[in-house]
């Protein structure tokens, strides 16, 4: 209930000043390929956090957005983010596992974003709103025997979510199709959680749809205390490339 009230308060304040830019119902679909470096620590509640040596891995996002001209009713964007990294460490003997272990850290999540178009022209576009980042991943640790055999494991699932403020801005060069963009999500109830993108895009106008090619840098930081019984400070960051279709 607390999270719902916070999200409604944010959206209500935007609705009072929003000027909807869309004149017809529009759709956006897109996807990004993200080559992310992963680092961080995690532990179950009450235990000391353990740092793992993660390997770089490919991640991805896909999304769909619906925009409309109805006053005071926010637009909707849903984005699915796959974040999965494998790591290894050597643990001291006072833990549940000791010696060599591996981890499969999955911070996959779904963003549900409600936003208003405050500006939308060839030079500047600005969206503001609120989001709920629903986690659906897990932390898993496997014991590795001296001979390299994978043994027992412990797993903690993540199913809670984070209320976040949302902003998206684009600054373009008329006639060239080139634009810079920033997409930012900042945690409200978990203030150390954020997810932002910065980059450049090229828009190609078509008869039935417009195509946007995107490249940039993305940083997702998940710093929480007793989140579903887990304390963690994880970060995925790196360069991405993607495409968006605008109908």
Buried (B, 14 or more C-beta within 10 A) or exposed (E): EEBEEBBEEBBEEBBEEBEBBBEEEBEBBBBBEBEBBBBBBBBBEEEEEBEBEBEEBEBBBBBEBEBBEEEEEBBBBEBBBBBBBBBBBEBEEEBEBEBBBBBBBBBBBBBBBBBBBBBBEEEEBBBBBBBBBBBBBBBBBBBBEEEEEEEEBBEBBBEBBBBBBBBBBBEBEEEEBEBBBBBBBBBBEBEEBBBBBEBEBEBEEEEEBBBBBBEBEBBBBBBBEEBBEBBBBBBBBBBBBBBBBBE
